[in-house]
Amino acid sequence: MIYGEQWLRRLAQAADESHRRVQAALDAVWPEAAVLFAPTDGQDMLEEPGVLGTAALVQAQRWRDAVLPVLADIGLRTPAESGKDQVPNGRRGKHTEHLAALLDEMTSVRRSEPGARW
């Protein structure tokens, strides 16, 4: 059992409230997980000569084959993937409004010390 799975089990099975919260989090992020496996422009050119070891669709299926049994065993409902087309695809340069805040936070130290050498 991998580390992340152990924590997922602990959190989802601790109490009814924690199970509800884990399910709500899963519902919120599930559509974004599908975007991780979305093919990018030119990816097929890398798959043919073997630069990419595995096609995106095969990777996605392997991920589902590993994740879905764990979710079912814990008693978590798998969210529908119908909304995945509505999720911005960062791999294609389309991001949610949350990216600006994250970038601002990640660059705050550098901006606070403009002459610093890293």
KEMI-637651 format. One record per atom (N, C-alpha, C, O, CB): residue number from 1; atom name; x, y, z. Coordinates in steps of 0.05 Angstrom, whole numbers, padded with zeros to 5 digits. Atoms other than C-alpha are relative to their C-alpha. Glycine has a CB too. Example, Ala and Ser with C-alpha at 12.3 -4.5 7.8 and 13.67 -1.06 7.14 Angstrom:
R / num / atomo / east / north / up
R / 1 / N / 00018 / -00024 / 00000
R / 1 / CA / 00246 / -00090 / 00156
R / 1 / C / 00018 / 00024 / 00000
R / 1 / O / 00039 / 00024 / 00013
R / 1 / CB / -00020 / 00001 / 00025
R / 2 / N / -00016 / -00024 / -00001
R / 2 / CA / 00273 / -00021 / 00143
R / 2 / C / -00015 / 00022 / 00014
R / 2 / O / -00005 / 00044 / 00018
R / 2 / CB / 00009 / 00009 / -00029
This chain:
R / num / atomo / east / north / up
R / 1 / N / 00017 / -00023 / 00000
R / 1 / CA / 00000 / 00000 / 00000
R / 1 / C / 00018 / 00025 / 00000
R / 1 / O / 00037 / 00027 / 00016
R / 1 / CB / -00020 / 00000 / 00025
R / 2 / N / -00016 / -00024 / 00002
R / 2 / CA / 00029 / 00067 / -00020
R / 2 / C / -00008 / 00020 / 00021
R / 2 / O / -00031 / 00020 / 00031
R / 2 / CB / -00001 / 00012 / -00028
R / 3 / N / 00004 / -00020 / -00021
R / 3 / CA / 00035 / 00126 / 00027
R / 3 / C / -00026 / 00016 / -00003
R / 3 / O / -00041 / 00019 / 00015
R / 3 / CB / 00024 / 00018 / 00001
R / 4 / N / 00024 / -00016 / 00005
R / 4 / CA / -00019 / 00168 / -00006
R / 4 / C / -00026 / -00015 / 00005
R / 4 / O / -00045 / -00005 / 00015
R / 4 / CB / 00001 / 00011 / -00028
R / 5 / N / 00024 / 00017 / -00004
R / 5 / CA / -00068 / 00110 / -00005
R / 5 / C / -00005 / -00004 / 00029
R / 5 / O / -00029 / -00004 / 00037
R / 5 / CB / 00004 / -00027 / -00014
R / 6 / N / 00003 / 00004 / -00029
R / 6 / CA / -00056 / 00099 / 00069
R / 6 / C / -00014 / 00025 / 00012
R / 6 / O / -00033 / 00022 / 00028
R / 6 / CB / 00027 / -00004 / 00014
R / 7 / N / 00012 / -00024 / -00011
R / 7 / CA / -00074 / 00172 / 00084
R / 7 / C / -00029 / 00003 / -00010
R / 7 / O / -00047 / 00011 / 00005
R / 7 / CB / 00016 / 00024 / -00008
R / 8 / N / 00027 / -00001 / 00011
R / 8 / CA / -00135 / 00169 / 00038
R / 8 / C / -00018 / -00018 / 00016
R / 8 / O / -00041 / -00010 / 00023
R / 8 / CB / 00000 / -00007 / -00030
R / 9 / N / 00016 / 00019 / -00016
R / 9 / CA / -00160 / 00108 / 00075
R / 9 / C / -00005 / 00011 / 00028
R / 9 / O / -00028 / 00010 / 00038
R / 9 / CB / 00015 / -00027 / 00002
R / 10 / N / 00003 / -00010 / -00027
R / 10 / CA / -00148 / 00140 / 00143
R / 10 / C / -00021 / 00023 / 00001
R / 10 / O / -00039 / 00023 / 00018
R / 10 / CB / 00027 / 00010 / 00011
R / 11 / N / 00018 / -00023 / 00000
R / 11 / CA / -00183 / 00204 / 00125
R / 11 / C / -00029 / -00007 / -00007
R / 11 / O / -00048 / 00003 / 00005
R / 11 / CB / 00010 / 00021 / -00020
R / 12 / N / 00027 / 00007 / 00009
R / 12 / CA / -00242 / 00173 / 00089
R / 12 / C / -00015 / -00019 / 00019
R / 12 / O / -00039 / -00019 / 00019
R / 12 / CB / 00002 / -00013 / -00028
R / 13 / N / 00013 / 00020 / -00018
R / 13 / CA / -00255 / 00120 / 00142
R / 13 / C / 00000 / 00009 / 00029
R / 13 / O / -00009 / -00006 / 00046
R / 13 / CB / 00014 / -00026 / -00003
R / 14 / N / -00002 / -00008 / -00027
R / 14 / CA / -00243 / 00161 / 00205
R / 14 / C / -00027 / 00005 / 00013
R / 14 / O / -00033 / -00004 / 00035
R / 14 / CB / 00017 / 00025 / 00002
R / 15 / N / 00027 / -00007 / -00011
R / 15 / CA / -00314 / 00188 / 00215
R / 15 / C / -00018 / 00007 / -00024
R / 15 / O / -00008 / 00011 / -00046
R / 15 / CB / 00002 / 00023 / 00021
R / 16 / N / 00019 / -00008 / 00021
R / 16 / CA / -00376 / 00205 / 00175
R / 16 / C / 00007 / 00027 / -00012
R / 16 / O / 00006 / 00031 / -00036
R / 16 / CB / -00029 / 00000 / 00010
R / 17 / N / -00006 / -00027 / 00010
R / 17 / CA / -00356 / 00278 / 00170
R / 17 / C / 00026 / 00000 / -00017
R / 17 / O / 00027 / 00013 / -00037
R / 17 / CB / 00004 / 00019 / 00024
R / 18 / N / -00024 / 00001 / 00016
R / 18 / CA / -00286 / 00262 / 00146
R / 18 / C / -00005 / -00014 / -00027
R / 18 / O / 00007 / -00006 / -00047
R / 18 / CB / 00023 / -00014 / 00015
R / 19 / N / 00007 / 00014 / 00025
R / 19 / CA / -00314 / 00214 / 00094
R / 19 / C / -00015 / 00019 / -00019
R / 19 / O / -00009 / 00020 / -00043
R / 19 / CB / -00018 / -00025 / 00006
R / 20 / N / 00014 / -00019 / 00016
R / 20 / CA / -00361 / 00268 / 00070
R / 20 / C / 00019 / 00021 / -00012
R / 20 / O / 00016 / 00028 / -00035
R / 20 / CB / -00022 / 00015 / 00017
R / 21 / N / -00019 / -00020 / 00010
R / 21 / CA / -00304 / 00318 / 00064
R / 21 / C / 00019 / -00011 / -00022
R / 21 / O / 00025 / 00002 / -00041
R / 21 / CB / 00017 / 00011 / 00023
R / 22 / N / -00018 / 00013 / 00020
R / 22 / CA / -00259 / 00269 / 00026
R / 22 / C / -00016 / -00003 / -00026
R / 22 / O / -00006 / 00002 / -00048
R / 22 / CB / 00011 / -00027 / 00010
R / 23 / N / 00017 / 00003 / 00024
R / 23 / CA / -00317 / 00255 / -00022
R / 23 / C / -00004 / 00027 / -00014
R / 23 / O / -00003 / 00028 / -00038
R / 23 / CB / -00027 / -00013 / 00007
R / 24 / N / 00004 / -00026 / 00011
R / 24 / CA / -00329 / 00329 / -00032
R / 24 / C / 00026 / 00009 / -00015
R / 24 / O / 00025 / 00021 / -00036
R / 24 / CB / -00007 / 00021 / 00021
R / 25 / N / -00025 / -00007 / 00013
R / 25 / CA / -00255 / 00340 / -00047
R / 25 / C / 00004 / -00016 / -00026
R / 25 / O / 00013 / -00005 / -00046
R / 25 / CB / 00024 / -00005 / 00019
R / 26 / N / -00002 / 00017 / 00023
R / 26 / CA / -00255 / 00281 / -00095
R / 26 / C / -00018 / 00010 / -00023
R / 26 / O / -00010 / 00012 / -00046
R / 26 / CB / -00006 / -00029 / 00006
R / 27 / N / 00019 / -00011 / 00020
R / 27 / CA / -00316 / 00310 / -00131
R / 27 / C / 00011 / 00025 / -00012
R / 27 / O / 00007 / 00029 / -00036
R / 27 / CB / -00027 / 00006 / 00013
R / 28 / N / -00010 / -00026 / 00010
R / 28 / CA / -00281 / 00377 / -00137
R / 28 / C / 00024 / -00004 / -00019
R / 28 / O / 00026 / 00011 / -00039
R / 28 / CB / 00008 / 00018 / 00023
R / 29 / N / -00025 / 00002 / 00015
R / 29 / CA / -00214 / 00353 / -00165
R / 29 / C / -00001 / -00022 / -00022
R / 29 / O / 00017 / -00022 / -00039
R / 29 / CB / 00022 / -00006 / 00018
R / 30 / N / 00000 / 00022 / 00020
R / 30 / CA / -00234 / 00291 / -00206
R / 30 / C / 00001 / 00010 / -00029
R / 30 / O / 00017 / -00001 / -00044
R / 30 / CB / -00025 / -00016 / 00004
R / 31 / N / -00002 / -00008 / 00028
R / 31 / CA / -00247 / 00329 / -00271
R / 31 / C / 00028 / 00011 / -00007
R / 31 / O / 00036 / 00008 / -00030
R / 31 / CB / -00021 / 00022 / -00005
R / 32 / N / -00026 / -00010 / 00006
R / 32 / CA / -00179 / 00362 / -00265
R / 32 / C / 00021 / -00022 / -00003
R / 32 / O / 00041 / -00019 / -00017
R / 32 / CB / 00009 / 00019 / 00022
R / 33 / N / -00019 / 00022 / 00003
R / 33 / CA / -00144 / 00295 / -00258
R / 33 / C / 00000 / -00011 / -00028
R / 33 / O / 00021 / -00019 / -00039
R / 33 / CB / -00008 / -00023 / 00020
R / 34 / N / 00001 / 00009 / 00028
R / 34 / CA / -00168 / 00275 / -00327
R / 34 / C / 00017 / 00017 / -00019
R / 34 / O / 00028 / 00007 / -00039
R / 34 / CB / -00029 / 00000 / -00010
R / 35 / N / -00016 / -00018 / 00017
R / 35 / CA / -00132 / 00335 / -00356
R / 35 / C / 00030 / -00008 / 00001
R / 35 / O / 00044 / -00002 / -00018
R / 35 / CB / -00003 / 00029 / 00010
R / 36 / N / -00028 / 00009 / -00001
R / 36 / CA / -00065 / 00305 / -00333
R / 36 / C / 00007 / -00018 / -00023
R / 36 / O / 00030 / -00019 / -00031
R / 36 / CB / 00005 / -00014 / 00027
R / 37 / N / -00005 / 00020 / 00021
R / 37 / CA / -00073 / 00253 / -00387
R / 37 / C / -00008 / 00010 / -00027
R / 37 / O / -00007 / -00005 / -00047
R / 37 / CB / -00014 / -00025 / 00007
R / 38 / N / 00008 / -00011 / 00026
R / 38 / CA / -00098 / 00299 / -00442
R / 38 / C / 00024 / 00002 / -00018
R / 38 / O / 00045 / 00013 / -00010
R / 38 / CB / -00014 / 00028 / 00004
R / 39 / N / -00023 / -00002 / 00018
R / 39 / CA / -00053 / 00293 / -00502
R / 39 / C / 00005 / 00029 / -00008
R / 39 / O / -00013 / 00045 / -00009
R / 39 / CB / -00006 / -00017 / -00026
R / 40 / N / -00008 / -00026 / 00009
R / 40 / CA / -00015 / 00354 / -00524
R / 40 / C / 00005 / 00000 / -00030
R / 40 / O / 00008 / -00021 / -00042
R / 40 / CB / 00024 / 00010 / 00016
R / 41 / N / -00006 / -00002 / 00028
R / 41 / CA / -00002 / 00380 / -00593
R / 41 / C / 00027 / -00012 / -00006
R / 41 / O / 00047 / -00007 / 00008
R / 41 / CB / 00000 / 00029 / -00010
R / 42 / N / -00025 / 00012 / 00008
R / 42 / CA / 00052 / 00339 / -00627
R / 42 / C / 00007 / -00025 / 00016
R / 42 / O / 00028 / -00037 / 00011
R / 42 / CB / 00022 / 00019 / 00003
R / 43 / N / -00007 / 00023 / -00017
R / 43 / CA / 00050 / 00283 / -00575
R / 43 / C / 00001 / -00025 / -00017
R / 43 / O / 00017 / -00043 / -00011
R / 43 / CB / -00021 / -00003 / 00022
R / 44 / N / 00000 / 00024 / 00017
R / 44 / CA / 00034 / 00232 / -00629
R / 44 / C / 00027 / -00004 / -00014
R / 44 / O / 00035 / -00027 / -00019
R / 44 / CB / -00022 / 00001 / -00020
R / 45 / N / -00026 / 00002 / 00013
R / 45 / CA / 00101 / 00248 / -00662
R / 45 / C / 00021 / -00012 / 00019
R / 45 / O / 00040 / -00024 / 00010
R / 45 / CB / 00009 / 00028 / -00011
R / 46 / N / -00019 / 00010 / -00020
R / 46 / CA / 00137 / 00230 / -00597
R / 46 / C / -00007 / -00029 / 00007
R / 46 / O / 00011 / -00044 / 00016
R / 46 / CB / -00001 / 00017 / 00025
R / 47 / N / 00007 / 00027 / -00006
R / 47 / CA / 00098 / 00165 / -00587
R / 47 / C / 00010 / -00020 / -00020
R / 47 / O / 00019 / -00041 / -00013
R / 47 / CB / -00031 / -00002 / 00003
R / 48 / N / -00008 / 00019 / 00021
R / 48 / CA / 00114 / 00134 / -00654
R / 48 / C / 00029 / -00009 / 00002
R / 48 / O / 00034 / -00033 / 00001
R / 48 / CB / -00004 / 00013 / -00027
R / 49 / N / -00027 / 00010 / -00002
R / 49 / CA / 00190 / 00133 / -00647
R / 49 / C / 00008 / -00010 / 00028
R / 49 / O / 00031 / -00019 / 00032
R / 49 / CB / 00019 / 00022 / -00008
R / 50 / N / -00006 / 00011 / -00026
R / 50 / CA / 00185 / 00113 / -00574
R / 50 / C / 00012 / 00020 / 00020
R / 50 / O / 00021 / 00012 / 00041
R / 50 / CB / 00018 / -00023 / -00002
R / 51 / N / -00010 / -00020 / -00019
R / 51 / CA / 00206 / 00179 / -00542
R / 51 / C / -00017 / -00001 / 00025
R / 51 / O / -00007 / 00000 / 00048
R / 51 / CB / 00001 / 00028 / -00012
R / 52 / N / 00019 / 00004 / -00022
R / 52 / CA / 00144 / 00174 / -00499
R / 52 / C / -00005 / -00030 / 00002
R / 52 / O / -00014 / -00043 / -00018
R / 52 / CB / -00027 / 00016 / -00003
R / 53 / N / 00002 / 00029 / -00003
R / 53 / CA / 00141 / 00104 / -00471
R / 53 / C / -00029 / -00010 / -00002
R / 53 / O / -00033 / -00033 / -00011
R / 53 / CB / 00011 / -00009 / 00026
R / 54 / N / 00027 / 00008 / 00000
R / 54 / CA / 00066 / 00102 / -00465
R / 54 / C / -00019 / 00022 / -00009
R / 54 / O / -00015 / 00045 / -00001
R / 54 / CB / -00008 / -00010 / 00029
R / 55 / N / 00020 / -00020 / 00010
R / 55 / CA / 00008 / 00137 / -00500
R / 55 / C / -00016 / 00011 / 00023
R / 55 / O / -00021 / -00003 / 00043
R / 55 / CB / -00018 / -00012 / -00022
R / 56 / N / 00016 / -00013 / -00021
R / 56 / CA / -00034 / 00185 / -00459
R / 56 / C / -00024 / -00016 / 00008
R / 56 / O / -00031 / -00019 / 00032
R / 56 / CB / -00008 / 00028 / -00008
R / 57 / N / 00024 / 00016 / -00006
R / 57 / CA / -00096 / 00142 / -00465
R / 57 / C / 00006 / -00025 / 00016
R / 57 / O / -00009 / -00034 / 00033
R / 57 / CB / -00015 / -00008 / -00025
R / 58 / N / -00009 / 00024 / -00015
R / 58 / CA / -00058 / 00081 / -00440
R / 58 / C / 00007 / 00008 / 00029
R / 58 / O / 00000 / -00006 / 00048
R / 58 / CB / 00024 / -00014 / -00014
R / 59 / N / -00007 / -00010 / -00026
R / 59 / CA / -00030 / 00121 / -00382
R / 59 / C / -00025 / 00005 / 00017
R / 59 / O / -00026 / -00002 / 00040
R / 59 / CB / 00017 / 00025 / -00002
R / 60 / N / 00025 / -00006 / -00014
R / 60 / CA / -00100 / 00145 / -00364
R / 60 / C / -00014 / -00025 / 00009
R / 60 / O / -00024 / -00026 / 00032
R / 60 / CB / -00018 / 00017 / -00018
R / 61 / N / 00013 / 00025 / -00008
R / 61 / CA / -00127 / 00074 / -00364
R / 61 / C / 00014 / -00014 / 00022
R / 61 / O / 00002 / -00025 / 00040
R / 61 / CB / -00002 / -00018 / -00025
R / 62 / N / -00016 / 00012 / -00021
R / 62 / CA / -00070 / 00049 / -00321
R / 62 / C / -00006 / 00014 / 00027
R / 62 / O / -00008 / 00002 / 00048
R / 62 / CB / 00030 / 00001 / -00006
R / 63 / N / 00006 / -00015 / -00025
R / 63 / CA / -00084 / 00105 / -00271
R / 63 / C / -00027 / -00007 / 00011
R / 63 / O / -00030 / -00012 / 00035
R / 63 / CB / 00002 / 00031 / -00007
R / 64 / N / 00027 / 00008 / -00009
R / 64 / CA / -00158 / 00089 / -00269
R / 64 / C / 00000 / -00028 / 00012
R / 64 / O / -00013 / -00033 / 00032
R / 64 / CB / -00020 / 00001 / -00024
R / 65 / N / -00001 / 00027 / -00010
R / 65 / CA / -00143 / 00015 / -00260
R / 65 / C / 00013 / -00002 / 00027
R / 65 / O / 00006 / -00020 / 00043
R / 65 / CB / 00016 / -00018 / -00020
R / 66 / N / -00012 / 00000 / -00027
R / 66 / CA / -00101 / 00032 / -00199
R / 66 / C / -00017 / 00015 / 00020
R / 66 / O / -00018 / 00007 / 00043
R / 66 / CB / 00028 / 00013 / -00002
R / 67 / N / 00014 / -00017 / -00018
R / 67 / CA / -00145 / 00086 / -00169
R / 67 / C / -00029 / -00010 / 00006
R / 67 / O / -00037 / -00009 / 00029
R / 67 / CB / -00001 / 00028 / -00011
R / 68 / N / 00028 / 00007 / -00004
R / 68 / CA / -00216 / 00061 / -00179
R / 68 / C / -00005 / -00022 / 00020
R / 68 / O / -00024 / -00020 / 00036
R / 68 / CB / -00012 / -00008 / -00027
R / 69 / N / 00004 / 00020 / -00021
R / 69 / CA / -00210 / -00003 / -00138
R / 69 / C / 00004 / 00010 / 00028
R / 69 / O / -00010 / 00002 / 00047
R / 69 / CB / 00018 / -00024 / -00005
R / 70 / N / -00005 / -00012 / -00026
R / 70 / CA / -00181 / 00036 / -00080
R / 70 / C / -00024 / 00017 / 00009
R / 70 / O / -00033 / 00014 / 00032
R / 70 / CB / 00026 / 00017 / 00000
R / 71 / N / 00023 / -00017 / -00007
R / 71 / CA / -00238 / 00087 / -00082
R / 71 / C / -00024 / -00017 / 00007
R / 71 / O / -00038 / -00012 / 00027
R / 71 / CB / -00007 / 00018 / -00023
R / 72 / N / 00023 / 00018 / -00006
R / 72 / CA / -00290 / 00031 / -00085
R / 72 / C / 00004 / -00014 / 00027
R / 72 / O / -00016 / -00017 / 00042
R / 72 / CB / -00003 / -00020 / -00023
R / 73 / N / -00005 / 00014 / -00025
R / 73 / CA / -00257 / -00006 / -00027
R / 73 / C / -00004 / 00018 / 00024
R / 73 / O / -00014 / 00008 / 00045
R / 73 / CB / 00028 / -00011 / 00000
R / 74 / N / 00003 / -00019 / -00022
R / 74 / CA / -00258 / 00056 / 00016
R / 74 / C / -00029 / 00009 / 00003
R / 74 / O / -00038 / 00019 / 00024
R / 74 / CB / 00018 / 00024 / -00004
R / 75 / N / 00028 / -00009 / -00001
R / 75 / CA / -00331 / 00070 / -00002
R / 75 / C / -00004 / 00027 / -00011
R / 75 / O / -00024 / 00040 / -00005
R / 75 / CB / -00010 / -00001 / 00028
R / 76 / N / 00003 / -00026 / 00013
R / 76 / CA / -00319 / 00132 / -00043
R / 76 / C / -00012 / -00003 / -00027
R / 76 / O / -00006 / -00022 / -00042
R / 76 / CB / 00027 / 00015 / -00002
R / 77 / N / 00014 / 00000 / 00026
R / 77 / CA / -00363 / 00146 / -00103
R / 77 / C / 00018 / 00013 / -00020
R / 77 / O / 00029 / 00035 / -00015
R / 77 / CB / -00028 / 00014 / 00002
R / 78 / N / -00015 / -00012 / 00022
R / 78 / CA / -00327 / 00159 / -00168
R / 78 / C / -00016 / 00021 / -00014
R / 78 / O / -00038 / 00015 / -00024
R / 78 / CB / 00010 / -00022 / -00020
R / 79 / N / 00015 / -00022 / 00013
R / 79 / CA / -00348 / 00226 / -00196
R / 79 / C / -00003 / -00005 / -00030
R / 79 / O / 00014 / -00018 / -00042
R / 79 / CB / 00013 / 00026 / 00005
R / 80 / N / 00004 / 00002 / 00029
R / 80 / CA / -00376 / 00229 / -00266
R / 80 / C / 00021 / 00018 / -00014
R / 80 / O / 00029 / 00039 / -00003
R / 80 / CB / -00028 / 00009 / -00008
R / 81 / N / -00021 / -00015 / 00015
R / 81 / CA / -00325 / 00253 / -00318
R / 81 / C / -00012 / 00018 / -00021
R / 81 / O / 00002 / 00028 / -00038
R / 81 / CB / 00020 / -00019 / -00012
R / 82 / N / 00013 / -00015 / 00021
R / 82 / CA / -00376 / 00290 / -00359
R / 82 / C / 00009 / 00029 / -00002
R / 82 / O / 00008 / 00041 / -00024
R / 82 / CB / -00030 / 00000 / 00004
R / 83 / N / -00008 / -00027 / 00001
R / 83 / CA / -00349 / 00358 / -00340
R / 83 / C / 00029 / 00005 / -00008
R / 83 / O / 00039 / 00028 / -00007
R / 83 / CB / -00004 / 00012 / 00026
R / 84 / N / -00028 / -00004 / 00005
R / 84 / CA / -00277 / 00346 / -00361
R / 84 / C / 00006 / 00019 / -00023
R / 84 / O / 00027 / 00031 / -00024
R / 84 / CB / 00013 / -00026 / -00005
R / 85 / N / -00004 / -00018 / 00023
R / 85 / CA / -00286 / 00385 / -00426
R / 85 / C / -00002 / 00030 / 00009
R / 85 / O / 00008 / 00048 / -00004
R / 85 / CB / -00020 / -00005 / -00022
R / 86 / N / 00003 / -00027 / -00010
R / 86 / CA / -00303 / 00446 / -00384
R / 86 / C / 00023 / 00009 / 00018
R / 86 / O / 00025 / 00033 / 00025
R / 86 / CB / -00026 / 00003 / 00016
R / 87 / N / -00023 / -00006 / -00017
R / 87 / CA / -00239 / 00443 / -00342
R / 87 / C / 00022 / 00013 / -00018
R / 87 / O / 00029 / 00001 / -00038
R / 87 / CB / 00011 / -00025 / 00015
R / 88 / N / -00022 / -00012 / 00015
R / 88 / CA / -00185 / 00491 / -00367
R / 88 / C / 00024 / -00019 / -00001
R / 88 / O / 00031 / -00032 / 00018
R / 88 / CB / 00009 / 00027 / 00012
R / 89 / N / -00023 / 00018 / 00004
R / 89 / CA / -00126 / 00452 / -00395
R / 89 / C / 00026 / 00016 / 00000
R / 89 / O / 00033 / 00028 / -00020
R / 89 / CB / -00003 / -00016 / -00027
R / 90 / N / -00025 / -00015 / -00003
R / 90 / CA / -00061 / 00482 / -00370
R / 90 / C / 00021 / -00009 / -00019
R / 90 / O / 00039 / 00006 / -00026
R / 90 / CB / 00010 / -00003 / 00028
R / 91 / N / -00019 / 00010 / 00020
R / 91 / CA / -00023 / 00438 / -00418
R / 91 / C / -00003 / 00014 / -00027
R / 91 / O / 00014 / 00013 / -00044
R / 91 / CB / -00002 / -00030 / -00003
R / 92 / N / 00005 / -00015 / 00024
R / 92 / CA / -00054 / 00479 / -00473
R / 92 / C / -00001 / 00030 / 00005
R / 92 / O / -00010 / 00045 / -00012
R / 92 / CB / -00027 / -00009 / -00013
R / 93 / N / -00002 / -00029 / -00007
R / 93 / CA / -00043 / 00546 / -00438
R / 93 / C / -00026 / 00012 / 00011
R / 93 / O / -00028 / 00037 / 00012
R / 93 / CB / 00008 / 00014 / -00024
R / 94 / N / 00025 / -00010 / -00010
R / 94 / CA / -00114 / 00552 / -00410
R / 94 / C / -00001 / -00007 / 00030
R / 94 / O / 00000 / -00030 / 00038
R / 94 / CB / -00025 / -00012 / -00015
R / 95 / N / -00001 / 00004 / -00029
R / 95 / CA / -00115 / 00562 / -00334
R / 95 / C / -00024 / 00013 / 00013
R / 95 / O / -00038 / 00030 / 00002
R / 95 / CB / 00025 / 00012 / 00011
R / 96 / N / 00021 / -00011 / -00015
R / 96 / CA / -00166 / 00577 / -00281
R / 96 / C / 00009 / 00027 / 00012
R / 96 / O / 00033 / 00034 / 00010
R / 96 / CB / -00009 / -00019 / 00023
R / 97 / N / -00006 / -00026 / -00012
R / 97 / CA / -00169 / 00644 / -00245
R / 97 / C / 00018 / -00004 / 00024
R / 97 / O / 00030 / 00016 / 00034
R / 97 / CB / -00025 / 00014 / 00008
R / 98 / N / -00017 / 00005 / -00024
R / 98 / CA / -00131 / 00611 / -00187
R / 98 / C / 00030 / 00002 / -00006
R / 98 / O / 00045 / 00006 / 00013
R / 98 / CB / -00007 / -00027 / 00012
R / 99 / N / -00028 / 00000 / 00006
R / 99 / CA / -00065 / 00610 / -00224
R / 99 / C / 00013 / 00027 / 00007
R / 99 / O / 00036 / 00027 / 00018
R / 99 / CB / 00004 / -00006 / -00029
R / 100 / N / -00012 / -00026 / -00006
R / 100 / CA / -00053 / 00685 / -00216
R / 100 / C / 00007 / 00002 / 00030
R / 100 / O / 00029 / 00012 / 00036
R / 100 / CB / -00019 / 00023 / -00008
R / 101 / N / -00005 / -00001 / -00029
R / 101 / CA / -00058 / 00680 / -00140
R / 101 / C / 00023 / -00019 / 00007
R / 101 / O / 00040 / -00011 / 00024
R / 101 / CB / -00025 / -00008 / 00016
R / 102 / N / -00022 / 00018 / -00006
R / 102 / CA / -00012 / 00620 / -00139
R / 102 / C / 00027 / 00011 / -00009
R / 102 / O / 00047 / 00010 / 00006
R / 102 / CB / -00005 / -00027 / -00013
R / 103 / N / -00025 / -00012 / 00010
R / 103 / CA / 00041 / 00654 / -00182
R / 103 / C / 00008 / 00024 / 00017
R / 103 / O / 00032 / 00027 / 00023
R / 103 / CB / -00004 / 00009 / -00029
R / 104 / N / -00006 / -00023 / -00017
R / 104 / CA / 00036 / 00716 / -00139
R / 104 / C / 00013 / -00010 / 00026
R / 104 / O / 00033 / 00002 / 00036
R / 104 / CB / -00025 / 00016 / 00006
R / 105 / N / -00010 / 00012 / -00025
R / 105 / CA / 00048 / 00674 / -00076
R / 105 / C / 00028 / -00011 / -00004
R / 105 / O / 00046 / -00007 / 00012
R / 105 / CB / -00019 / -00021 / 00011
R / 106 / N / -00025 / 00013 / 00005
R / 106 / CA / 00105 / 00635 / -00107
R / 106 / C / 00023 / 00019 / -00006
R / 106 / O / 00046 / 00013 / -00002
R / 106 / CB / -00003 / -00020 / -00023
R / 107 / N / -00021 / -00019 / 00007
R / 107 / CA / 00142 / 00697 / -00130
R / 107 / C / 00002 / 00023 / 00021
R / 107 / O / 00018 / 00042 / 00017
R / 107 / CB / -00006 / 00012 / -00027
R / 108 / N / 00000 / -00022 / -00019
R / 108 / CA / 00130 / 00740 / -00068
R / 108 / C / 00027 / 00004 / 00014
R / 108 / O / 00035 / 00027 / 00019
R / 108 / CB / -00021 / -00005 / 00022
R / 109 / N / -00026 / -00002 / -00013
R / 109 / CA / 00198 / 00725 / -00036
R / 109 / C / 00019 / 00015 / -00018
R / 109 / O / 00034 / 00033 / -00010
R / 109 / CB / 00011 / -00027 / 00009
R / 110 / N / -00018 / -00013 / 00019
R / 110 / CA / 00236 / 00745 / -00098
R / 110 / C / -00007 / 00029 / -00003
R / 110 / O / 00011 / 00046 / -00005
R / 110 / CB / -00002 / -00014 / -00028
R / 111 / N / 00008 / -00028 / 00003
R / 111 / CA / 00196 / 00809 / -00105
R / 111 / C / 00006 / 00016 / 00026
R / 111 / O / 00012 / 00040 / 00024
R / 111 / CB / -00030 / 00002 / -00006
R / 112 / N / -00005 / -00014 / -00025
R / 112 / CA / 00207 / 00826 / -00031
R / 112 / C / 00030 / 00007 / 00003
R / 112 / O / 00037 / 00025 / 00018
R / 112 / CB / -00009 / -00017 / 00023
R / 113 / N / -00029 / -00005 / -00001
R / 113 / CA / 00283 / 00824 / -00041
R / 113 / C / 00011 / 00002 / -00028
R / 113 / O / 00024 / -00016 / -00038
R / 113 / CB / 00015 / -00023 / 00016
R / 114 / N / -00007 / -00002 / 00028
R / 114 / CA / 00296 / 00851 / -00111
R / 114 / C / 00030 / -00004 / -00006
R / 114 / O / 00037 / -00013 / -00028
R / 114 / CB / -00009 / 00026 / -00010
R / 115 / N / -00029 / 00003 / 00006
R / 115 / CA / 00372 / 00852 / -00105
R / 115 / C / 00012 / -00026 / 00010
R / 115 / O / 00036 / -00030 / 00007
R / 115 / CB / 00014 / 00023 / 00013
R / 116 / N / -00011 / 00025 / -00011
R / 116 / CA / 00379 / 00784 / -00073
R / 116 / C / 00010 / -00018 / -00022
R / 116 / O / 00000 / -00018 / -00044
R / 116 / CB / -00021 / -00015 / 00017
R / 117 / N / -00010 / 00020 / 00019
R / 117 / CA / 00419 / 00730 / -00107
R / 117 / C / -00008 / -00027 / 00009
R / 117 / O / -00006 / -00034 / 00033
R / 117 / CB / 00032 / 00002 / -00003
R / 118 / N / 00010 / 00026 / -00007
R / 118 / CA / 00390 / 00661 / -00108
R / 118 / C / 00019 / -00020 / -00010
R / 118 / O / 00015 / -00044 / -00007
R / 118 / CB / -00029 / -00005 / -00011
